[in-house]
Amino acid sequence: MIAWLERACRTGSYVVSLIMAVLAIYVTGIALIDEGMLRIGAVGLAGLVMMLSDPLAMRHREAKPWLRNLLWLVDALLLCAFVLSIGWFLRTYESLWEGLYILPESDLYIALAGIVAVIELTRRAFGPVLAGLCALAIVYGMFGASLPWFFAHVGYSFEETMRAVWYSFDGVFGFPVGIIATIVVIFVVFGALLEGTGAGAILIKMATAATARIRGGPAHAAVLASALFGTISGSPIANVVGTGVFTIPLIKRQGFTPAFAGAVEAAASSAGQFTPPIMGAVAFVMAELVGVPYLTVAAAAVLPALFYFLCLFAAVYTESVRLGIGTVPEAERPTISWNDWLQSLRFIVPVVVVLAVLFAGRSPAAAGFWALITAVGVGLALDADLRRNPMPLVRALARGGRQCGQIIIAVAAIGIVIGIINMTGVGLRFAVLLADLAKDSLFLGLIVAMASCLVLGMGLPTIPAYLIIVLILGPAIAKLGVPLLIVHLFVLYYGVLSNITPPVALAAYAAAPIAQSNPLATGFQAVRIAAIGFLIPFVFVYNPSLVLVLGVDWLPFLGALFRLILAIWLVATGTSGVGPGRLGHVNRVARFVSGLVMLTPYTIVQVTAVAVGGSLVLAHFLRQRRTAPT
């Protein structure tokens, strides 16, 4: 009986995942569905996918038989509660939309059952952080009236809380779910299918060949390949796993430590989420929320992304010098044939199609749809094995559907928090508090905002992290006088960096088993590698010219470019201890401190730090020339 239940769950999960992926393609490329029905159906299918793919009893196969039977019963009750709550909402949503439906008491408990199911599925998929936040939000909505300070609200009943969270289009079924269902899911499925066509393997080979002549080449290849693949992949963790199984062993084989190998992959894979052109589909969500064209968002993200990857390249290079690691031996360098260039079209053509459709003025959803069709077509045309056996594409489709389910469940859970924030007004009070804090110092206000972003983003995939942070903190940062587009880039940047920030560094935790390293050590190494990356958002807040689309004031623009490049080199050499020769402890500390300080917004501090840092680099360079052998 138990074996039959497990087979049924696996089969059901596979089938429902396929249905979700096919519906994503249908909705974005073939025919529209009523907005309310789409949101409800997306959450319903996502819940089924997550419940069938991760039953409690299958998590605890070593448990005693009576306990496993109890867990199957719990899952059956949870499934019934979830299906009933979704079905009940479908039955009443038109009346609710028109404001003509009075909720009886039974409807309130049905809503509570649905909320409990969403929170539990979120816990299974993403751990206790987001699930605990959602549960805390419900408790706060009902009992927060007695809390002190700005947390206090006027008090809300059980009915008001359930209506705000479940029986409205501001909570679980709010507009974030609509954005995900109409725009993001097609890019998630596109990324899964692109990987299914074999585009990832050829991309890694091309990146390895391009960096083989640089010291620490495989680590540079990991940065390059993860950036390119990560811009399409909607998940840093999926990107770590997809490219890391190839790149991390190569990095270790060159002589880098396991923790450093995992950290490079984690830091690079995460950053693909803010790397144009696609930015893991978050660019399209941002364009919708900010009210600007997608191409404006992509252009604004170019320089921040380039500087971040420059940080990674500098860290890899200096670490390779410190460890005495040279270039890849000639015999081990991959050679790129004409067939490899032909196979690279699997990746290049779909990306070109995305940009072409967007430049033609079509919607992001249309761009994702035609890119997906193109990716499948090019993959089949270039791969005879795939034509003979297209099952890898079917499996990729199911994998994409499951990833869609995970994202939608996370966003639905975020809807619980959003519903409570809107009901209680705590978000507005926090915005006022942060604005008051920053009256004397915008810098201090941004530091508080940065810390809040890193905490709120921990344990979440990129899009859910971005949404929850920007909806909670966005108004607060905007009140500091920061342009709206920069607010969203600031939030996205730190939402992404939360993936490598201990203690909940999901990308580092995904890379650690592949690298056979300690997860926390991998996370701290990733933070060290990306040290300047944590300050880049401050630089473009104080130098809006760096986002390119808000007007370029050339003198501050060039000054900011120079300071960023110098700071990246100073911090990389200061943390590694080489530059390129060995550095003393005092020199290292001076480099590190001056590199960080020159990015602060205070002119006299910037000038002093640039003078100190530049002098250190110049003096070391001249000393190296004098002592170098003839």
N, C-alpha and C positions, 0 to 999 in steps of 0.2 A: 504493500500500500504506500509506504513512504517513498520507495523508488518511483512508483507511478506518479506521485505528487510532484517529485522533483523534475521528472521528465516533462510533466504537464506545464510546470512553471517555466522551464527553459524554452519549451516550444511556444508557449503563450507569449513570453517576453519577446522572442524572435519575431513572431507574427505581428504583434502590436507595434514593435519598433519599425518593422517594414511599413506597416500602415501609416505610422506617423511620418516617416520619411516621404512616402508617396503623396500623402496629403499636403506636406510642405511644398512639394513640387507642384501639385495641382493648384493650391491656393495662390502661389506666387506667380505662376506662369500660364495658367489655363483659365481659371474662373474664380471670381471673388465669392466669398461667403459672408453672410450677415455678420457684422462686427461682434455683436453680443454672442452669437452662436459660436463664432470662431474662438473667442476667449474662453468660453466655458468648455468647448470641445478640446481645446489645446490643454487646459489644466486636467481635464478628465483623462485624456489619452496619456498624458505625462505621468499621472498618478498610477495608471494601470501598468505602464512600462516599468516604473520604478518598483512597484509592489511585486510584480511577477519576476523581475530580474534579481531581486534581493530579499527573499523571504527570511524571516528570523531563524526558522528551523534549519535552513541551508547554511546559515552563518555558524550554527552551533551543532555541527554534525557529531561532535564527540560527546554531546550531552546525553544524559540518561533517557531511555525511551519515553518515560512519562513526561519529562520536561519537553522533549521535542514535540510530542503530541500536543502539549499545552501551547507551545509556540505556533504550531500550525493552526490551532484554534484562535489564537490571538490575531494571526494574519487574516484568517477567514472573517473574523468580526470586523477588523479594520477595513478589509476590502468591501464588505457589505455597507459599512458606515460611509465610506468614501463614495461608492456608487450611488447610494441613497441620497447623499447630500448634493452630488452633482446633478442627479436626475431631478431632485426637488427644485433646485435652482433653475434648471431648464424649464420646468413646468410653470414657474412663477415669474421668470425674469421679465417678460413683456409687461406684466402688471407692475412690477417693481420699477421698470424703466419709466412708466407713465405716472408713477407715484400713487397708484390706486389700490395698493395691496397692504392690508393691515396684517402684521405678523402675529399669528397665534403662538402660544407657548411652545407647542410641539415643533414649530419651525425653528425656534431659537435653539433647541437641543439638537436638531438635525444639523444646524449650522455649526454648533460646537463640535459635533462629531466630525464634520468635514475639516474644521480647523485643526483638530487633534491629529487627523490623518495626514494633513499637509505637513505639520510640524514633525511628526514621526518619520515620514518619508524623507524630509530634509535632513533629519539627524542621521538616517542611514546613509544618505548620499554624501553628506558634507561634514559629518561629525556634530559635536554638541554646540559649537559656537553660534552658528546662525539659528539653530533650533532653540537654543536657550534664549537668544535675543527675542525671538518671536513669542515664546512663552512669557518672558518678562514683560513684553509689550502688552499682552492681554491682561496680565495682572495689573500693570500700571494703568491701563484704561479704566479698569473697574475700581481700583482702590487707591489711585494716586492722589486723590483729593486731600489726603492727610499728610502728604509729604512736604518737606520744607523747601524754601528757596524757590527758584524758578521751575522746579519740577511739579509744584502743586497745580492742580486744575480744579474746575468747578464741581467735578464728580459726574460720573456717567453710570447709568444702569446697565444690567446685563443685556437688556434688549437693545439699548443704544450701541453698545459695544459690538454685538453680533451684527447689527444692521450695518455699522461702519466697516466691519472687517469682511463680512461674507455677503450680505444682501445689498451690495452696492457695486458700482463700477469704479470705486476708489480704493478697494481693498485687494483681496485675493485675485479678483478678476479685473484689476485696474488697467490703466493704459500701458504700463510697462509690459504686461503680458501681451497686449495687442501689438506693441512694437516688435517684441520677440517673435510672435506668431506670423507677422506679415513681412518682416524683413530679415531677421537674424537666422531663423531656422534654415532658410535656403542656403545660406553661406556655411552653416554647420554641416549640412548634408553635402554641399559642394566640396568642402575640405576633406570629408571622409572618403568621398568618391575619388578625389584627386590622389589621395594616398593609396586607394585601392587600385588605381591604374599603374602604380609603380613610380609616380613622379618623385617621391621622397628619396628613393635610392639613387636615381640619376642626379638629383640636386646635390646630394652629399658628395658624390663622386666629383662633380664639377667644382664644388667648393674646396674639396681636398686638393685637387689639381691646381687650383688658383692660388692656394696659400702654401704649397709644398716648399717653396723657396724662401719662406720667411721663418725665422726662429720660432719654434713652437707651432709649426704649421697646422697639425691636426686640431689644436685648440682654437686657432683662428678660423679653421674650416667649420668647427662647431658653431662659432659665433655667426659666421656668414650664412650657413645652411639653416640654422635655427631662426635667424632673422627673416630669411626669405620664406621659409615654410610657416613660421609663426604668424606672419601677417595674414595668412589664409586660415590657419587653424584657429578655432574659437576658444581654445583651452590651453593654457601654459602646460598643464599636466599632460594632456594628450601630446603636445609638441615635445615635451621632455622624453616621454616614452617612445614616441615615433621616431625621433632623430637620435635620441640619446643611446639607444641600443647599438647604433653604429659609431657615433662619435666618441662616447665616453671610453670604450676600450682602446680606441686609437690614441686618445689623449694620454691615457695611463701608460700605453706601450712606449710613448716618447720619453717617459720618465717623470711626469707630473704625479703628484700625490693623488690618491683616490678622492679625497675631499675636494681638492682643487678641480679635478676633472668634473665631478658632479656639480660643483658650484658654477663653473663656466657654462655648462649646459643649462642649468636652472636659470641663471641670469640672462642668458641670450634667448632662451625659449620664452621667458616671460615678456621680454621686451618686444617680441614680434607683435604683441597686442597693441602697441602704440606706433608701429612702423607702417607708413603708407606703402602700397596704395589701399589695402583693404582693412588693416588694423584689426584683424579678427572679427570683423563685422561691427565693432563698436563704433566705428566712424559713422555708420549710417544711423545708429541710434542717437549719437551726438548731434548729427545734422538735424534730426527730427526735433530734438529737445531745444537746441539753440535757435533753430529757425534759419539756418544758412545752408547753401548748397553743400553737398558732400565734398566736392572738389576743394572748397574753402577749408574744410576740416582737414583734408589730406595735406594740403599745402602748409597749413599751420603746424602740422605735426612733423614736417620734414627735418628741420634743424634740431629740435629737441631729441628726435630719435637718432640722428647722425652723431650728435655729441655723446649720447649714451653709449653707442657702439664704439665710439672712439675711446671711451673709458675702458671698455672691455678689452679692446685690442691692445691698449697701452699696458693694462694689467697683465695680460697674457705674455706680452713681449718681455716686460721687466722680470716676470717670474721665470721665463725660460732662460734669461741671462743669469739670474741668480742661481739656478740649478745647473747651469752649464749645458743646456739643451740647445742643440743646433737645428739646422734645417733637416727635413726628411731626406734620408739617404737616396741617392739617385735611383738605386735599384727598386726602392719601395714607392717611388712616386707614380701615381696613376697617369696613364697617358690617355688623352682625350682623342678619340677617333671621330671620323665623320659620322659614324653611326651614333656616337654619344651626343654629338650636336643635334642630330635628328631626333633622338629620344628626348632631349631637353625641351622639345616642343610640347611635351605632355604638360609641363609647368608654364612655359612662356605663353603659349597661345591662349589658354583660359584667362590668364591675368590681363593680356592685351584686350580680350573680349570684354572683360569687366570695365576697363577704362574706356573702350570704344563706345559701349552702350551708354555709359554715363555721360561721356562727352556729347553723344547724340541727343541728350536731354531726356532719356528714359529714366524710369525709377530705379532705385537700388535693387528692389526685388526682381525687376526684369533683368538687370545686370547679372545677379546671382543665378537666375534661371538659365540664361543663355550661356553663361560660363560653365555651368554644370553640364548642359547638353554638349558643349564643345569639349569639355574634359573627357567625357565618356566617348565621344566620337573620335578624338585624337588618340586616346588610349587604345581603342579597338583597332584603329587604322595602323598603329605602330607596333602592336603586340599580337602576333599570330596565336600564342598560347591563350591570351585573353579572349580571342575570338572563338577558339575551340572550346574553352571552358570559362564562361562569364561569371561563374559563381563567386570569384573574389569581389566582383562589383556588387553582387547581391548581398554578400556579407558586409561589405563597406556601407551599403545602403542601410542595413539593419543597425550597424554601429553608429551611423549618423543619426538614425532615429532615436537610439538610446541616448546619445549625447544631447539631442533636442529635449528629450524628456527630463534629463537632469537639469538643464538650464531653466526650463519652464517651471519645474517644481521649485527651484531656488527663487525665481522671480515671483512666483505665487506666494512663497513664504515672506519675501520682502514686502509684498502687498499687505501682509498683516501689520508690519511695522508702519508702513505708509498710512494705512487706514487709521491707526491709533495716533500717529503724529498729526494728521489732518484733523482728527476729532478733538484732540486735546490742545492743539496749538503750541506744543512744546518746541517744535522746530523753529517757529517764529521767535519764541522767547530766547532760544539758544542763539539765534542770529543777532538779536539785539544785544545779548550778553557779549558775544564775540566782537561786535562792532564797538561796544563800550571799552572792551579790553584793548582794542587796537587804536583808540583815539589818540594815544600818545605814541604808538609804535605799530605801524602796519607789519613790520617784521615780526614782532611778538605775536600778533594775531595770526600770521601765516604759519608760525611754528606750532601754535595750538591747532590750527586747521590741519597741518601736516600730520601731527601725532594722531589726531582724530581719524584721519583718512587711513593711516596705517593700521590702527586698531579695528576700525569698522570693516576694513577690507580683508582682514586675516581670515583664512579658512574658506574664502569664497572664490568661485571662478570670476574671470575678468568682468563680464557683462553684468552679472548680479552685483558684484562689488562696486562697479562704477555707478550703477543705478541707485543702490541704497545710499552710497556716500553723497552723490550729487543731489539727491532729493532731500537728504537731511542737512548736509553742510553747504550745498551750493548757494542757497539764499544768504547764509551767514558770510561766506567769502565774498559774494557779490556786494554785500553791504560795506565791505572794506574799500570799495571803489575800484575793484578789479574788473576789467571787461569780461562779459559773459563767456565768450569763447575761451579765454585764458582760464577762467574759473573751471570750465569743464576739462580742459587739458591738464590743469593742476590736479584735479580730482582723479582723472584717469591715470595719470602718471603714478601717483602714490597708491591708487588701488592696485595697479600692476605690481609695484614694488613690494606690496604687502605679501606677494607670493614668495618672496625670498627673505622676508624679515622674520627672524626667530621671535617667539617660540613656535608660532604657527606658520611655518614656511612651506606651503604645500608643494611648490615646484622643487624645493630642495629635498623634501621628503620623497618625492617621486624619483629624483635623480639618485638618491643615496643607495637604494638597493642595487641599482645598475652599476654604480661605481664601487659598491661594497665598502661604503664609508659610513661614518656616524652622521645621522641626519642633522643634528644640531651643529656639528662641526662644518658640515656642508653649507648650512644656512649662514653661519658666521663668515665663512670664506666668500660666499656670494655677496654678502653685504660689503666685505672688504674690497672685492673686485669692482663693485658698482658704487664705491663710496661717493664719488663726485656726482653720480647720477641722482643721489638723494638731494642734491642742491640745485640741479638744473631747473626745476620748476620755479624756484625763487628767482633765478636769473631771468627767465622770460616774463615773470610778473613785473620785475623792475625794468626790464628792457623789452617792451612789447614788439619792437622791431624784429626780434628773433622769430616771431611766429609768421613773419613775412606778409600776412594779409591785412594787418592793421596799420600799414604805412611804415616806411623805413626812414628813420632818422640816421643818416649814414655815420656820423661821428660816434654816437653811442653804440650803434650797431657794430662797427669795426672794433671799438674798444671792448665790447662784451665778447666778441669772437676771440680776440687776443687773450683776454683774461681766462676764458674757458679752456682754451687750448693749453695755455701755460699751467693752469690749475690742474688739469687732467694729468699732465706730465709730472708735476711736482708731487701730487698725491700718489701716483703709481710708483714713482721712484722712492718716495718716502716710505711707503708701506712695504715695498719689496727689499729695499736696502741696496739697490744697484742703480747706476745712472750714467753710462753703462758700467763704469767701474764700481768697486765697493764703496759704500758710504758709511761714515761714522755715525754714531748714535745721535749726536747733536745735530749733524747735518740732516739726518732723516727726520727728526722732530721738527726742525726749522722748515724743511720743505713741506711736510704734511700740514703744519699749522698755517704757513703763508698761503698754501694752495687753497685751503678752506676759507681763510679770512678774506682773500681777495674777491670772493664771490658775495660778500656781504654788501648791502646797499649804501654803505657810508663811504663817500668819495675819498676822504683823507686816509681811511683804513685801506681802501683798495690800492691807492697809489703807493702807500708804504709797503704793503704786502707784495705788490708787483715788483717794487725796487728790490726788496729782500730776496724774493724768489728768483727773479731774473739774475741777480748777482750770484746766487748760489749755483745756478745752472751754468752761467758763463765761467765762473771760477773753476768749476769742476771740469768743464770742457777744455779749458786752457791747460789745466794740470794734466789731464789725460793726454793731450797732444805732446806735452813736454816729456812725459814719461813713456810714451809709446815707443816700441822698438823701431828702428829705422828700416 
